[in-house]
């Protein structure tokens, strides 16, 4: 496939994720390299896991970066989903985009705002909504209205997983849609000498590990319990912070396995590859709850990029992301998890084959270049179609209370 852009498309990308030099800006860089005339709108402040952060401002990027003042950045139970931009209408009017890509949930206020202002200032522009939400539930006001309006105006939906596309279908969206996953930096997450990395960890034996939030829904106690079904040489490393930071070692100690479990605090992104490479296997034993299930599992592709197979539960998107690069087990079943661990510990050839398959899987689907190429292809495809905003629609006018957002 020729990834060059025949027509230089003007794309307005709205995304709090693109505040971060590591989490979103690599995709912006790749889109610009593919020839997209890109303007990226990011918030001037964002509450990230309880701490406020400001945007990373790259030096001389090959795209425009607009740091916009946001209203309602955080509001109690609504969290960040009511945030919207004071100057978005002006940005749309001045940039005159061919495509507006809203890398936010369609039920957020900013998605409604972008859809509404697109009709006002750029009715020929195409609108893309992006979503990760894979739990199908009716939302409280005003979020159900925001979702209905944004989806009625959308020309395309990008889902981070297959179930997320099913959710928007169940809520009235009938247009084209495609799954485009998250991405990993293969220059940062890459195979390193395991012996050197293991020496830094100070562990021996067959080492399985988890990296992420130490919370109940991640199924971490299932991993502790699974160790009882594994030989003593199997040990577990937990890296992260959260409510289970002290519960995990206490549970292991109570079952006589305290020496086989180690918990260390969350590490910076630049440090994670060395910890990943110390492992033999990464484990993501997530549990589906009434309020959450795994939407992607970025740690899976980070581990696979480091040449590590993954054992994941059946929660949400995990099976699709793991692919042939690991083993999927039923969630909430420590014995099944232990069986998978024991199999990989006993079969080094299988471990190596799965590691190789996972690395190929990432290279083909989950690098920033691969993800940007897929988005670029979507931009080119929908640019040739008429915009939903140029067609008559019962959703073309919003009720008066919502007009305060625009």
C-alpha positions as CSV (number, residue, x, y, z in Angstrom):
1,X,0.0,0.0,0.0
2,X,1.3,3.5,-0.8
3,X,1.0,5.5,2.4
4,X,1.8,8.9,0.8
5,X,-1.1,11.3,0.8
6,X,-2.0,12.3,-2.7
7,X,-4.1,15.3,-1.5
8,X,-2.8,17.3,1.5
9,X,-5.6,16.9,3.9
10,X,-6.2,19.4,6.7
11,X,-7.0,17.5,9.9
12,X,-7.9,19.0,13.2
13,X,-7.2,16.5,16.0
14,X,-8.7,17.2,19.4
15,X,-7.2,15.1,22.1
16,X,-6.1,15.4,25.7
17,X,-3.8,12.4,25.1
18,X,-1.8,14.5,22.8
19,X,-0.7,16.6,25.7
20,X,1.9,14.0,26.4
21,X,5.1,13.6,24.5
22,X,5.0,9.8,25.0
23,X,1.2,9.0,24.9
24,X,-0.1,10.9,21.9
25,X,2.4,13.2,20.2
26,X,4.2,10.3,18.5
27,X,1.1,9.7,16.4
28,X,0.9,13.4,15.5
29,X,4.5,13.2,14.3
30,X,3.8,10.1,12.2
31,X,0.7,11.7,10.7
32,X,2.6,14.8,9.7
33,X,5.4,12.6,8.2
34,X,2.7,11.0,6.0
35,X,1.8,14.4,4.6
36,X,-1.2,15.4,6.7
37,X,-1.6,19.1,7.3
38,X,-2.3,18.7,11.0
39,X,-3.5,21.0,13.8
40,X,-3.6,19.4,17.2
41,X,-5.8,20.9,20.0
42,X,-4.8,20.0,23.5
43,X,-6.0,21.3,26.9
44,X,-3.9,23.8,28.9
45,X,-4.3,21.5,32.0
46,X,-5.4,18.0,32.6
47,X,-6.0,15.9,35.7
48,X,-4.1,12.7,35.1
49,X,-4.5,10.0,37.8
50,X,-5.1,12.6,40.5
51,X,-2.4,15.0,39.5
52,X,-2.7,18.1,37.3
53,X,-0.4,18.2,34.3
54,X,0.5,20.8,31.7
55,X,1.1,19.9,28.0
56,X,4.5,18.9,26.8
57,X,5.3,21.4,24.1
58,X,7.6,20.0,21.4
59,X,10.3,22.1,19.8
60,X,9.5,22.9,16.1
61,X,7.0,20.1,15.5
62,X,6.0,19.4,11.9
63,X,2.4,20.2,12.9
64,X,0.5,23.0,14.6
65,X,-0.1,22.7,18.3
66,X,-2.9,24.7,19.8
67,X,-3.0,24.7,23.6
68,X,-6.6,25.7,24.4
69,X,-8.0,27.0,27.7
70,X,-10.7,24.5,28.8
71,X,-13.8,25.0,30.9
72,X,-14.9,22.5,33.5
73,X,-11.6,20.5,33.5
74,X,-12.9,18.4,36.5
75,X,-16.3,18.3,38.1
76,X,-16.8,15.7,40.8
77,X,-18.5,12.5,39.7
78,X,-18.5,13.8,36.1
79,X,-14.7,13.8,36.2
80,X,-13.3,15.3,33.0
81,X,-16.2,14.4,30.7
82,X,-17.6,17.9,30.8
83,X,-14.5,19.6,29.7
84,X,-14.7,21.8,26.5
85,X,-12.7,24.5,24.9
86,X,-13.3,28.3,25.1
87,X,-11.7,28.9,21.6
88,X,-12.7,25.8,19.6
89,X,-15.0,27.7,17.2
90,X,-12.3,30.2,16.4
91,X,-9.8,27.4,15.7
92,X,-12.2,25.6,13.4
93,X,-13.1,28.8,11.5
94,X,-9.4,29.8,11.0
95,X,-7.9,26.3,10.3
96,X,-10.8,25.3,7.9
97,X,-10.2,21.5,8.3
98,X,-11.2,18.8,5.9
99,X,-11.5,16.4,8.8
100,X,-12.2,16.9,12.5
101,X,-10.9,13.9,14.5
102,X,-12.1,13.9,18.1
103,X,-9.9,11.6,20.1
104,X,-12.3,11.7,23.1
105,X,-15.3,9.6,24.1
106,X,-18.4,10.6,22.1
107,X,-20.4,11.1,25.3
108,X,-18.0,13.8,26.5
109,X,-19.0,17.5,26.2
110,X,-16.1,18.2,23.9
111,X,-17.4,15.7,21.3
112,X,-20.8,17.5,21.4
113,X,-19.0,20.8,21.1
114,X,-16.9,19.7,18.1
115,X,-19.9,18.2,16.3
116,X,-22.0,21.4,16.9
117,X,-19.3,23.8,15.9
118,X,-18.4,21.7,12.8
119,X,-22.0,22.4,11.5
120,X,-21.5,26.1,12.2
121,X,-18.0,26.8,10.9
122,X,-17.0,23.9,8.6
123,X,-20.0,22.0,7.4
124,X,-18.1,20.2,4.6
125,X,-15.5,18.8,7.1
126,X,-15.9,15.2,8.0
127,X,-16.2,14.3,11.7
128,X,-14.6,11.3,13.3
129,X,-15.5,10.1,16.8
130,X,-13.2,7.8,18.7
131,X,-14.2,5.5,21.5
132,X,-12.8,2.9,23.9
133,X,-16.0,2.3,25.9
134,X,-16.9,-1.3,25.7
135,X,-19.5,-1.5,28.4
136,X,-23.0,-1.0,27.0
137,X,-25.0,1.1,29.4
138,X,-27.3,4.1,29.3
139,X,-25.6,7.2,30.6
140,X,-27.1,9.9,32.9
141,X,-27.9,13.4,31.6
142,X,-26.4,15.1,29.8
143,X,-24.0,12.4,28.6
144,X,-26.5,10.3,26.8
145,X,-27.6,13.4,24.8
146,X,-23.9,14.2,24.0
147,X,-23.4,10.7,22.7
148,X,-26.6,10.7,20.6
149,X,-25.8,14.1,19.1
150,X,-22.1,13.3,18.3
151,X,-22.9,9.9,16.8
152,X,-25.7,11.4,14.7
153,X,-23.2,13.9,13.3
154,X,-20.3,11.5,12.9
155,X,-19.0,10.5,9.4
156,X,-16.8,7.7,10.9
157,X,-16.2,6.0,14.2
158,X,-12.8,4.6,15.3
159,X,-13.0,2.1,18.1
160,X,-10.1,1.0,20.2
161,X,-11.7,-2.5,20.4
162,X,-14.5,-4.5,18.6
163,X,-16.9,-4.2,21.5
164,X,-16.7,-0.4,21.5
165,X,-18.0,-0.4,18.0
166,X,-20.8,-2.7,19.0
167,X,-21.7,-0.2,21.8
168,X,-22.1,2.8,19.4
169,X,-24.1,0.5,17.0
170,X,-26.4,-0.3,19.8
171,X,-26.9,3.5,20.4
172,X,-27.9,4.4,16.9
173,X,-24.7,4.8,14.9
174,X,-25.1,3.3,11.4
175,X,-22.1,4.7,9.5
176,X,-18.7,3.2,8.7
177,X,-16.4,2.2,11.6
178,X,-13.1,0.5,12.1
179,X,-10.9,-0.8,15.0
180,X,-7.6,1.0,15.4
181,X,-5.6,0.0,18.4
182,X,-3.2,1.9,20.7
183,X,0.5,2.0,19.9
184,X,3.9,1.5,21.4
185,X,7.3,3.1,20.7
186,X,9.5,0.2,19.4
187,X,12.6,2.2,20.0
188,X,11.9,2.5,23.7
189,X,10.2,-0.9,24.2
190,X,12.6,-3.4,22.7
191,X,14.5,-6.6,23.7
192,X,17.4,-6.0,26.1
193,X,19.8,-8.4,27.7
194,X,17.7,-10.3,30.2
195,X,20.6,-11.2,32.5
196,X,21.6,-7.6,33.0
197,X,18.0,-6.5,33.6
198,X,17.4,-9.4,35.9
199,X,20.5,-8.5,38.0
200,X,18.9,-5.0,38.6
201,X,15.7,-6.6,39.8
202,X,17.5,-8.9,42.2
203,X,15.2,-11.9,41.4
204,X,15.9,-15.4,40.1
205,X,13.8,-18.3,39.0
206,X,11.0,-18.1,36.5
207,X,9.7,-14.5,36.8
208,X,6.2,-13.5,35.9
209,X,5.2,-9.8,36.3
210,X,2.4,-7.3,36.2
211,X,2.8,-3.6,35.5
212,X,0.0,-1.1,36.0
213,X,-2.5,0.1,38.6
214,X,-2.6,-2.1,41.7
215,X,-6.4,-2.3,41.9
216,X,-8.9,-5.1,42.4
217,X,-10.3,-5.1,38.9
218,X,-6.9,-6.0,37.5
219,X,-7.3,-9.4,39.0
220,X,-3.9,-9.2,40.9
221,X,-5.0,-11.4,43.8
222,X,-5.8,-14.1,41.2
223,X,-2.1,-14.0,40.3
224,X,-1.0,-14.3,44.0
225,X,-3.4,-17.2,44.4
226,X,-2.1,-18.9,41.2
227,X,1.4,-19.1,42.7
228,X,0.1,-21.8,45.1
229,X,-0.4,-24.1,42.0
230,X,3.1,-23.3,40.7
231,X,6.5,-24.7,41.7
232,X,8.6,-22.6,44.1
233,X,10.9,-21.3,41.3
234,X,8.0,-19.3,39.9
235,X,8.0,-15.8,41.4
236,X,5.8,-12.8,40.8
237,X,6.8,-9.1,40.4
238,X,4.2,-6.3,40.7
239,X,5.1,-2.8,39.6
240,X,2.7,0.0,40.2
241,X,0.7,1.9,42.8
242,X,-2.8,1.6,44.1
243,X,-5.1,0.3,46.9
244,X,-3.6,-3.3,46.7
245,X,0.1,-2.2,47.2
246,X,0.0,-3.6,50.7
247,X,-2.7,-6.2,50.3
248,X,-0.7,-8.2,47.7
249,X,2.4,-8.9,49.9
250,X,0.2,-9.5,53.0
251,X,-1.8,-12.1,51.1
252,X,1.3,-13.8,49.8
253,X,2.8,-13.9,53.3
254,X,-0.3,-15.3,54.8
255,X,-0.1,-18.2,52.4
256,X,3.6,-18.8,53.0
257,X,4.7,-17.3,49.7
258,X,6.1,-14.0,50.9
259,X,9.5,-14.6,49.5
260,X,8.0,-15.3,46.0
261,X,6.2,-12.0,45.7
262,X,7.8,-8.5,45.3
263,X,5.9,-5.2,44.9
264,X,7.8,-2.1,43.8
265,X,6.4,1.5,43.2
266,X,5.3,2.7,39.8
267,X,8.2,3.4,37.4
268,X,8.7,6.1,34.8
269,X,8.0,5.2,31.2
270,X,11.7,5.3,30.4
271,X,12.5,2.8,33.1
272,X,9.8,0.3,32.2
273,X,11.6,-1.5,29.4
274,X,14.3,-2.7,31.7
275,X,11.7,-4.1,34.1
276,X,9.8,-5.7,31.2
277,X,13.0,-7.4,30.0
278,X,13.7,-8.9,33.4
279,X,10.5,-10.9,33.2
280,X,9.9,-14.2,31.5
281,X,6.2,-13.6,31.1
282,X,3.9,-10.6,31.6
283,X,0.5,-11.4,33.1
284,X,-2.6,-9.3,32.8
285,X,-5.4,-11.1,34.8
286,X,-8.1,-8.4,34.6
287,X,-11.6,-9.0,36.0
288,X,-14.7,-7.7,34.3
289,X,-17.0,-5.8,36.7
290,X,-20.4,-4.0,36.3
291,X,-18.5,-0.7,35.8
292,X,-15.4,-1.7,33.8
293,X,-13.6,-4.2,31.6
294,X,-10.3,-4.1,29.8
295,X,-10.5,-1.7,26.9
296,X,-7.2,-2.5,25.3
297,X,-4.3,-3.3,27.7
298,X,-1.4,-1.2,26.4
299,X,1.0,-3.1,28.7
300,X,0.4,-6.1,26.5
301,X,2.0,-4.6,23.4
302,X,4.7,-3.0,25.5
303,X,5.7,-6.4,26.8
304,X,5.4,-8.0,23.3
305,X,7.6,-5.3,21.8
306,X,10.2,-6.3,24.4
307,X,10.0,-9.9,23.2
308,X,7.9,-11.2,26.1
309,X,4.9,-13.5,25.8
310,X,1.7,-12.5,27.7
311,X,-0.8,-14.4,29.7
312,X,-4.0,-12.5,29.7
313,X,-7.5,-13.1,31.0
314,X,-10.6,-13.2,28.8
315,X,-11.7,-9.7,29.9
316,X,-12.7,-7.3,27.2
317,X,-10.2,-6.6,24.5
318,X,-7.4,-8.7,26.0
319,X,-7.8,-11.8,23.7
320,X,-7.6,-9.7,20.5
321,X,-4.6,-7.7,21.6
322,X,-2.7,-10.8,22.9
323,X,-3.3,-12.6,19.6
324,X,-0.8,-15.4,19.0
325,X,1.7,-13.7,21.3
326,X,0.6,-15.5,24.4
327,X,-2.2,-17.5,26.2
328,X,-5.7,-16.4,27.2
329,X,-7.3,-17.9,30.3
330,X,-10.7,-17.5,31.8
331,X,-10.9,-14.5,34.2
332,X,-11.2,-15.1,38.0
333,X,-9.6,-18.6,37.7
334,X,-6.3,-18.8,39.5
335,X,-5.9,-22.5,38.7
336,X,-6.2,-21.9,35.0
337,X,-3.7,-19.0,35.3
338,X,-1.3,-21.3,37.0
339,X,-1.6,-23.9,34.3
340,X,-0.7,-21.4,31.7
341,X,2.3,-20.1,33.7
342,X,3.5,-23.7,34.3
343,X,3.2,-24.5,30.6
344,X,5.4,-21.7,29.5
345,X,7.9,-22.4,32.4
346,X,8.1,-26.0,31.2
347,X,8.2,-25.4,27.5
348,X,10.9,-22.9,26.5
349,X,10.4,-23.5,22.8
350,X,6.7,-22.5,23.2
351,X,7.7,-19.4,25.2
352,X,10.1,-18.4,22.4
353,X,7.6,-19.0,19.6
354,X,5.0,-16.9,21.4
355,X,7.5,-14.2,22.1
356,X,8.4,-14.1,18.4
357,X,4.7,-14.1,17.3
358,X,4.0,-11.2,19.7
359,X,6.8,-9.1,18.4
360,X,5.6,-9.6,14.8
361,X,2.0,-8.8,15.9
362,X,3.2,-5.5,17.4
363,X,5.4,-4.6,14.4
364,X,2.4,-5.1,12.0
365,X,-0.3,-3.5,14.0
366,X,0.7,-1.5,17.0
367,X,3.7,0.8,16.3
368,X,3.0,4.5,16.0
369,X,3.8,4.3,12.3
370,X,1.3,1.5,11.8
371,X,-1.5,3.2,13.7
372,X,-0.9,6.6,11.9
373,X,-0.9,4.8,8.5
374,X,-4.3,3.3,9.3
375,X,-5.7,6.7,10.4
376,X,-4.3,8.3,7.3
377,X,-6.0,5.7,5.1
378,X,-9.3,6.5,7.0
379,X,-8.9,10.2,6.4
380,X,-8.3,9.7,2.7
381,X,-11.3,7.4,2.4
382,X,-13.8,9.6,4.1
383,X,-12.5,12.8,2.5
384,X,-14.1,11.7,-0.8
385,X,-17.6,11.3,0.8
386,X,-20.2,14.0,1.5
387,X,-20.3,15.2,5.0
388,X,-23.1,14.2,7.4
389,X,-23.3,17.9,8.4
390,X,-24.3,18.9,4.9
391,X,-27.3,16.6,5.0
392,X,-30.7,17.5,6.7
393,X,-30.7,16.2,10.2
394,X,-33.1,16.3,13.2
395,X,-30.0,16.6,15.4
396,X,-28.8,19.8,13.6
397,X,-30.1,22.0,16.4
398,X,-29.2,21.3,20.1
399,X,-31.5,22.1,23.0
400,X,-30.8,25.4,24.6
401,X,-29.0,24.1,27.8
402,X,-26.3,22.5,25.7
403,X,-25.6,25.7,23.8
404,X,-23.7,27.0,26.8
405,X,-20.9,24.7,25.7
406,X,-20.4,26.3,22.4
